[in-house]
Amino acid sequence: MRNFFKHACAAFCMFSSVALAQDDVVIVITPSGEAAVPIAVVPFAWSAETALREVDVTKVVTDDLSRSGQFRTLPMADMIERPSRPSDVNYGTWRRLNVDYLVIGEVTGSDTLGYGIRMHLLNVTTGDALLSLEFSSRAGGMRYTAHHIADTVYEALLDVPGFFRTRLVYVTRSGEGDNTEFSLMVADADGYGPQPVVRSKEPLLSPAWAPDGRSVAYVSFEKGNSSIYTQELASGQRQLVASFKGINGAPAFSPDGKKLALALSRSGNLEIYVMDLATRRTVQLTRHFGIDTEPAWSPDGRYVYFTSDRGGRPQIYRVEPRSGAEAERITRQGEYNARASMSPDSSQLVLVHGNDNNYKIALLDTERNILRTISDGPLDESPSFAPNGRMVLYASRRGTQGVLSAVPIYGAAAAGQTAHQLIFADGDIREPAWSPIRQ
């Protein structure tokens, strides 16, 4: 059986010794299924006073919508016309191309004064303008603005907030032997612009986002033993939160950001605790001879879910975040269920589900108690919901490569499980977590 106590010892968190090129990101987008919404994002007209186009706005928007699995985007090569204003649109042309919606626009401005992007979302069937908006962007912020446009289109057509302005945090390993280095990295949700949060010769693991998206918590072994830190991303300022005797692992912020759920062995056995970040006072939630680890909060803060082998096999339990509360077993399907987290609407748990050394990502419907797998395995782990609950991010291995994959779980796209992968070439990448939406 695979050892689920990956937060309990340093040995388990060692990655394979393959060199990593952290800036070499390949995004593989699997085409959306036939049931996805057909849409065309026409190349935006460029009227800005600069010879250098900082970002291909059209490509970013197109890739975002395609990556969601909810949209089937028309290839640019198939676009017979390229209007930038509603008055220029010949709707008959786009109907013949079987397009339901059209995104058009124009970029104006300059590096000095900033940019303006006029965007229109048009219903090809009715000829109506669903949206006509203008976005402003400073030099250097065009990619973020393009993600904002994609989020706006996504929400207008699906009535659900988009997730393209989010970020990912993950752990990488590079080098071999004495040159081994672990890095905690943050990148945009499409894999662009990876930046190190912290580097260490010793293992880093279990990154978790604060609810405001401005800081992360993680485990570091730089002191020899596991310790938990929180760190602000903008300033780099960090604080040592827990360095008790024994194991300090698996931090998880409460929904209000005021507490951390932790796995600590300070009592001699690995148990679940909650720490008040202002006072550093801890409350022990579990007391059992089994090993309890991997805590995760419910969105309303009412429960802490965790992994325990108290029943003989790793399974998911939950407990109220107060001393003396009784734990309740949640999963019973299969011999291995671990690393659970709850969807934003509390309707599903995503977890690692294993049988016969084959580990896949699965969803558990908390109302109907139905479990379904959404990944292929055999070594998939660390699932994380997108902040709108419509996709799941997870880590897996393809040969010697560490891969992050995301799969849609709602709507037409979920039927075909259209996944996309962010491949960090020639290396290993683990422990991903999806951020809240940036404002």
C-alpha positions as CSV (number, residue, x, y, z in Angstrom):
1,M,0.0,0.0,0.0
2,R,1.2,3.4,-0.8
3,N,2.2,5.4,2.3
4,F,-0.3,8.2,2.7
5,F,1.6,9.9,5.5
6,K,3.5,12.1,3.1
7,H,3.4,14.9,5.6
8,A,4.7,12.8,8.5
9,C,8.4,12.3,7.5
10,A,11.1,13.8,5.4
11,A,11.9,10.6,3.5
12,F,8.5,10.4,1.8
13,C,8.7,14.0,0.4
14,M,11.9,13.4,-1.6
15,F,11.3,13.8,-5.3
16,S,12.9,11.9,-8.1
17,S,16.4,13.1,-9.0
18,V,15.6,14.6,-12.4
19,A,16.9,18.0,-13.3
20,L,14.2,20.7,-13.7
21,A,14.0,23.6,-16.1
22,Q,11.5,25.8,-14.2
23,D,10.9,28.3,-17.0
24,D,10.2,25.7,-19.7
25,V,6.4,25.4,-19.5
26,V,4.5,23.5,-22.2
27,I,0.7,23.8,-22.0
28,V,-1.2,21.0,-23.7
29,I,-4.8,21.8,-24.3
30,T,-7.0,18.9,-25.3
31,P,-9.8,20.1,-27.7
32,S,-13.2,20.5,-26.1
33,G,-15.9,18.1,-26.8
34,E,-18.7,18.5,-29.3
35,A,-21.1,19.6,-26.5
36,A,-19.0,22.6,-25.6
37,V,-20.2,26.1,-26.5
38,P,-18.9,27.1,-30.0
39,I,-17.3,30.5,-29.8
40,A,-14.9,32.6,-31.9
41,V,-12.4,35.1,-30.4
42,V,-11.5,37.3,-33.4
43,P,-8.0,38.8,-33.3
44,F,-8.3,42.2,-31.6
45,A,-7.5,45.2,-33.7
46,W,-4.3,46.8,-32.5
47,S,-4.4,50.6,-32.6
48,A,-2.1,51.3,-29.7
49,E,0.9,53.6,-30.2
50,T,3.7,51.1,-29.8
51,A,5.6,48.9,-32.2
52,L,5.8,46.0,-29.7
53,R,2.7,44.0,-28.8
54,E,3.4,43.1,-25.2
55,V,0.8,40.3,-25.1
56,D,-1.3,38.5,-27.7
57,V,-4.6,39.4,-26.0
58,T,-6.6,37.2,-28.4
59,K,-4.5,34.1,-27.8
60,V,-4.6,34.5,-24.0
61,V,-8.4,34.8,-24.1
62,T,-8.8,31.9,-26.6
63,D,-6.5,29.6,-24.6
64,D,-8.3,30.4,-21.4
65,L,-11.7,29.6,-22.8
66,S,-10.4,26.4,-24.4
67,R,-8.7,25.3,-21.3
68,S,-11.9,25.5,-19.3
69,G,-13.3,22.7,-21.3
70,Q,-16.6,24.6,-21.6
71,F,-16.0,26.2,-24.9
72,R,-15.0,25.1,-28.4
73,T,-13.1,27.9,-30.0
74,L,-12.9,28.4,-33.7
75,P,-9.3,28.3,-35.1
76,M,-8.1,31.6,-36.4
77,A,-7.3,30.1,-39.7
78,D,-11.0,29.4,-40.2
79,M,-12.1,33.0,-39.7
80,I,-13.1,34.4,-43.0
81,E,-13.7,37.9,-41.6
82,R,-12.1,39.7,-38.7
83,P,-14.3,42.5,-37.4
84,S,-13.3,44.6,-34.4
85,R,-16.6,46.5,-34.0
86,P,-20.3,45.3,-33.9
87,S,-21.2,47.4,-36.9
88,D,-18.6,45.4,-38.9
89,V,-20.0,42.0,-38.1
90,N,-21.7,39.9,-40.9
91,Y,-23.6,37.5,-38.7
92,G,-24.5,35.2,-41.6
93,T,-20.8,34.4,-42.1
94,W,-20.4,33.3,-38.5
95,R,-23.6,31.3,-38.5
96,R,-22.3,29.3,-41.5
97,L,-19.2,28.6,-39.4
98,N,-21.5,27.2,-36.7
99,V,-20.4,29.8,-34.1
100,D,-22.9,30.7,-31.4
101,Y,-20.9,33.6,-29.8
102,L,-18.4,36.1,-31.0
103,V,-15.8,38.0,-29.1
104,I,-14.3,41.0,-30.9
105,G,-12.3,44.1,-29.7
106,E,-9.7,46.7,-30.2
107,V,-6.6,47.7,-28.2
108,T,-5.8,51.5,-28.0
109,G,-3.4,53.7,-26.0
110,S,0.3,53.7,-25.4
111,D,3.0,52.5,-23.0
112,T,3.1,55.9,-21.4
113,L,-0.6,56.6,-21.0
114,G,-1.7,53.0,-20.6
115,Y,-3.9,50.8,-22.7
116,G,-7.6,50.6,-23.3
117,I,-9.2,47.4,-24.6
118,R,-12.8,47.6,-26.0
119,M,-14.4,44.2,-26.0
120,H,-17.8,43.1,-27.3
121,L,-19.5,39.7,-26.7
122,L,-22.1,39.1,-29.4
123,N,-24.8,36.5,-29.8
124,V,-24.5,35.2,-33.4
125,T,-28.0,33.7,-33.4
126,T,-29.9,36.8,-32.4
127,G,-27.4,39.5,-33.4
128,D,-27.5,41.0,-29.9
129,A,-24.6,42.5,-28.0
130,L,-24.5,40.7,-24.7
131,L,-21.5,42.8,-23.4
132,S,-19.8,45.9,-24.6
133,L,-17.1,46.8,-22.1
134,E,-13.8,48.7,-21.9
135,F,-10.9,47.5,-19.8
136,S,-7.8,49.6,-18.8
137,S,-4.3,48.2,-18.5
138,R,-1.0,49.6,-17.6
139,A,2.2,48.5,-19.4
140,G,3.1,45.1,-18.0
141,G,-0.5,44.3,-17.0
142,M,-1.9,43.2,-20.4
143,R,-1.9,39.5,-19.7
144,Y,-3.8,40.0,-16.4
145,T,-6.3,42.1,-18.4
146,A,-6.7,39.4,-21.0
147,H,-7.5,36.9,-18.2
148,H,-10.0,39.4,-16.9
149,I,-11.7,39.5,-20.3
150,A,-11.9,35.7,-20.4
151,D,-13.4,35.7,-16.9
152,T,-16.0,38.2,-18.0
153,V,-17.0,36.1,-21.1
154,Y,-17.0,32.9,-19.0
155,E,-19.4,34.4,-16.4
156,A,-21.6,36.1,-18.9
157,L,-22.3,32.8,-20.8
158,L,-22.2,30.3,-17.9
159,D,-23.5,32.4,-15.0
160,V,-20.5,31.2,-12.9
161,P,-17.4,33.3,-12.0
162,G,-14.3,32.5,-14.1
163,F,-11.0,31.4,-12.7
164,F,-8.5,32.7,-15.2
165,R,-7.1,35.4,-12.9
166,T,-6.0,32.8,-10.4
167,R,-2.6,31.5,-9.5
168,L,-1.1,28.1,-8.7
169,V,1.4,27.3,-6.0
170,Y,3.5,24.1,-6.2
171,V,6.8,22.5,-5.2
172,T,9.6,21.6,-7.6
173,R,12.9,19.8,-7.2
174,S,16.0,20.5,-9.3
175,G,19.5,19.2,-9.3
176,E,21.0,16.0,-7.9
177,G,23.0,15.0,-4.8
178,D,24.6,18.0,-3.1
179,N,23.1,20.3,-5.7
180,T,19.5,19.4,-5.0
181,E,17.3,22.4,-4.5
182,F,13.6,22.6,-3.6
183,S,11.5,25.6,-4.7
184,L,8.1,26.8,-3.7
185,M,6.8,28.4,-6.9
186,V,3.8,30.6,-7.9
187,A,2.6,30.9,-11.4
188,D,-0.5,32.2,-13.3
189,A,-3.2,29.6,-13.7
190,D,-2.1,29.0,-17.3
191,G,1.5,28.3,-16.1
192,Y,2.9,31.6,-17.2
193,G,5.5,33.5,-15.2
194,P,6.6,31.1,-12.6
195,Q,8.3,32.9,-9.6
196,P,10.0,31.4,-6.6
197,V,8.6,32.1,-3.2
198,V,11.4,30.4,-1.3
199,R,14.2,28.0,-2.2
200,S,15.8,25.5,0.1
201,K,18.4,22.7,0.1
202,E,15.9,20.8,2.3
203,P,12.4,19.6,1.3
204,L,9.5,22.0,1.0
205,L,5.9,20.7,0.9
206,S,2.2,21.2,1.6
207,P,1.7,24.7,0.3
208,A,-1.7,26.2,1.1
209,W,-3.3,29.5,0.2
210,A,-4.7,32.1,2.6
211,P,-8.3,33.0,1.7
212,D,-7.2,36.5,0.5
213,G,-4.6,35.0,-1.9
214,R,-1.9,37.2,-0.5
215,S,0.1,34.7,1.5
216,V,0.8,30.9,1.7
217,A,1.6,28.5,4.4
218,Y,4.0,25.6,3.9
219,V,6.3,23.0,5.5
220,S,10.1,23.4,5.5
221,F,12.8,21.1,6.7
222,E,15.5,23.8,6.7
223,K,15.9,23.5,10.5
224,G,16.4,19.8,10.2
225,N,12.9,19.0,11.5
226,S,9.6,19.9,9.9
227,S,8.4,23.4,10.6
228,I,5.5,25.4,9.3
229,Y,5.8,28.9,8.0
230,T,3.4,31.5,6.6
231,Q,4.8,33.9,4.0
232,E,3.4,37.1,2.3
233,L,4.0,36.9,-1.5
234,A,4.3,40.6,-2.2
235,S,6.8,41.4,0.6
236,G,8.4,38.0,1.1
237,Q,8.0,38.4,4.8
238,R,7.5,35.1,6.6
239,Q,6.8,33.9,10.1
240,L,7.6,30.6,11.8
241,V,4.2,29.3,13.0
242,A,4.9,25.8,14.3
243,S,8.2,24.1,15.2
244,F,7.1,21.7,18.0
245,K,9.0,18.5,18.8
246,G,8.2,15.8,16.3
247,I,6.1,16.3,13.1
248,N,4.7,19.7,12.1
249,G,2.8,19.3,8.9
250,A,-0.2,19.8,6.5
251,P,-1.2,23.4,7.2
252,A,-4.7,24.6,6.1
253,F,-6.1,28.1,6.5
254,S,-9.6,28.4,7.9
255,P,-12.1,30.2,5.7
256,D,-11.7,33.5,7.6
257,G,-7.9,33.2,7.5
258,K,-7.6,33.5,11.3
259,K,-6.7,29.9,12.0
260,L,-4.6,27.1,10.7
261,A,-5.5,23.4,10.9
262,L,-2.3,21.4,11.4
263,A,-1.1,17.8,11.8
264,L,1.2,17.7,14.9
265,S,2.8,14.9,16.8
266,R,3.6,17.0,19.9
267,S,1.5,14.6,22.0
268,G,3.5,11.6,20.8
269,N,1.1,10.6,18.0
270,L,0.1,12.5,14.9
271,E,-3.2,14.3,15.6
272,I,-5.2,17.2,14.1
273,Y,-4.9,20.6,15.8
274,V,-6.2,24.1,15.2
275,M,-4.0,27.1,15.9
276,D,-5.2,30.7,16.3
277,L,-2.7,32.7,14.3
278,A,-3.1,35.8,16.4
279,T,-2.4,34.2,19.8
280,R,-0.7,30.9,18.6
281,R,-3.0,29.0,21.0
282,T,-3.6,25.5,19.8
283,V,-6.6,23.2,20.3
284,Q,-6.3,19.5,19.8
285,L,-9.2,18.1,17.8
286,T,-8.4,14.4,17.5
287,R,-7.2,11.9,20.1
288,H,-6.7,8.4,18.7
289,F,-4.0,5.8,18.4
290,G,-4.3,5.9,14.6
291,I,-2.5,8.5,12.6
292,D,-4.5,11.6,11.7
293,T,-3.2,14.0,9.0
294,E,-4.0,16.2,6.0
295,P,-6.7,18.5,7.5
296,A,-8.9,20.6,5.2
297,W,-11.7,23.0,6.2
298,S,-15.3,23.0,5.0
299,P,-16.1,26.3,3.3
300,D,-18.4,27.3,6.2
301,G,-15.7,26.5,8.8
302,R,-18.1,24.0,10.5
303,Y,-15.9,20.9,10.0
304,V,-12.3,19.9,9.5
305,Y,-11.9,16.9,7.2
306,F,-8.8,14.8,7.6
307,T,-7.2,11.4,6.6
308,S,-6.9,8.7,9.2
309,D,-6.0,5.0,9.3
310,R,-7.9,4.5,12.5
311,G,-10.2,2.0,10.8
312,G,-7.2,0.0,9.4
313,R,-7.0,1.7,6.0
314,P,-6.6,5.4,5.1
315,Q,-10.1,7.0,4.9
316,I,-11.6,10.5,5.2
317,Y,-13.1,11.6,8.5
318,R,-14.4,14.9,9.7
319,V,-14.6,16.6,13.1
320,E,-15.9,19.9,14.4
321,P,-13.1,22.4,15.2
322,R,-13.5,22.2,19.0
323,S,-11.9,20.2,21.8
324,G,-13.7,16.9,22.6
325,A,-15.7,16.7,19.3
326,E,-16.3,13.2,18.0
327,A,-14.9,12.3,14.5
328,E,-17.2,10.9,11.9
329,R,-16.1,8.6,9.0
330,I,-17.0,10.0,5.6
331,T,-15.6,7.5,3.0
332,R,-16.2,3.8,2.7
333,Q,-15.7,3.1,-1.0
334,G,-12.4,1.4,-1.7
335,E,-9.3,0.6,0.5
336,Y,-7.7,4.0,0.2
337,N,-9.1,7.5,0.3
338,A,-6.9,10.5,1.3
339,R,-6.0,14.2,0.8
340,A,-9.6,15.4,0.7
341,S,-10.8,19.0,0.2
342,M,-14.4,20.3,-0.2
343,S,-15.8,22.2,-3.2
344,P,-16.8,25.8,-2.7
345,D,-20.5,25.0,-2.6
346,S,-19.9,22.1,-0.2
347,S,-21.5,19.6,-2.5
348,Q,-18.5,17.4,-3.3
349,L,-15.2,16.2,-1.8
350,V,-12.2,15.8,-4.1
351,L,-9.7,13.2,-2.9
352,V,-7.1,10.6,-3.8
353,H,-8.8,7.2,-4.3
354,G,-6.7,4.1,-4.5
355,N,-6.9,0.4,-5.1
356,D,-4.2,-2.1,-5.9
357,N,-1.5,0.6,-6.0
358,N,-3.4,2.6,-8.6
359,Y,-4.1,6.1,-7.3
360,K,-6.6,8.3,-9.1
361,I,-8.4,11.5,-8.3
362,A,-12.1,11.1,-7.4
363,L,-15.1,13.1,-6.5
364,L,-17.5,12.2,-3.7
365,D,-21.0,13.5,-3.9
366,T,-21.6,14.3,-0.2
367,E,-25.4,14.2,-0.5
368,R,-25.8,11.0,-2.5
369,N,-22.6,9.3,-1.3
370,I,-21.6,8.5,-4.9
371,L,-17.9,8.4,-5.8
372,R,-16.6,8.7,-9.3
373,T,-13.0,8.9,-10.6
374,I,-11.9,11.8,-12.8
375,S,-8.3,10.9,-13.6
376,D,-6.5,8.0,-15.1
377,G,-3.8,7.3,-12.5
378,P,-1.7,5.5,-11.6
379,L,0.1,8.0,-9.4
380,D,-2.2,11.0,-9.2
381,E,-2.3,13.1,-6.1
382,S,-2.8,16.5,-4.4
383,P,-6.2,17.5,-5.8
384,S,-7.4,21.1,-5.5
385,F,-10.6,22.8,-6.6
386,A,-10.7,25.9,-8.8
387,P,-12.2,28.7,-6.8
388,N,-15.4,28.5,-8.8
389,G,-15.6,24.7,-8.2
390,R,-15.8,23.9,-11.9
391,M,-12.4,22.3,-12.3
392,V,-9.9,20.2,-10.3
393,L,-6.2,20.5,-10.4
394,Y,-3.9,17.6,-9.5
395,A,-0.4,16.3,-9.8
396,S,0.6,13.2,-11.7
397,R,3.6,11.6,-13.3
398,R,4.1,10.9,-17.0
399,G,7.3,8.8,-17.3
400,T,10.0,11.0,-15.7
401,Q,8.0,14.2,-16.0
402,G,6.1,15.9,-13.2
403,V,2.8,17.1,-14.6
404,L,0.0,19.3,-13.4
405,S,-3.4,18.4,-14.9
406,A,-6.8,20.1,-14.7
407,V,-10.1,18.5,-15.6
408,P,-13.6,20.1,-15.8
409,I,-16.1,18.5,-13.5
410,Y,-19.4,20.3,-14.4
411,G,-21.4,20.8,-17.5
412,A,-21.0,19.4,-21.0
413,A,-17.2,19.3,-20.6
414,A,-17.3,16.9,-17.7
415,A,-18.9,14.2,-19.8
416,G,-15.7,13.9,-21.9
417,Q,-13.4,14.9,-19.0
418,T,-11.5,17.2,-21.2
419,A,-8.2,17.8,-19.4
420,H,-5.3,20.1,-20.0
421,Q,-1.8,19.6,-18.7
422,L,0.9,22.1,-17.7
423,I,4.2,20.2,-18.2
424,F,7.4,21.6,-16.7
425,A,9.9,20.0,-19.0
426,D,12.7,17.6,-17.8
427,G,11.7,17.8,-14.1
428,D,9.4,17.0,-11.2
429,I,6.6,19.0,-9.8
430,R,4.2,18.1,-7.0
431,E,1.8,19.5,-4.4
432,P,-0.2,22.0,-6.4
433,A,-2.9,24.2,-4.9
434,W,-5.3,26.6,-6.7
435,S,-5.5,30.2,-5.4
436,P,-8.6,32.3,-4.7
437,I,-9.6,34.7,-7.5
438,R,-7.4,37.8,-7.5
439,Q,-9.2,41.1,-7.3
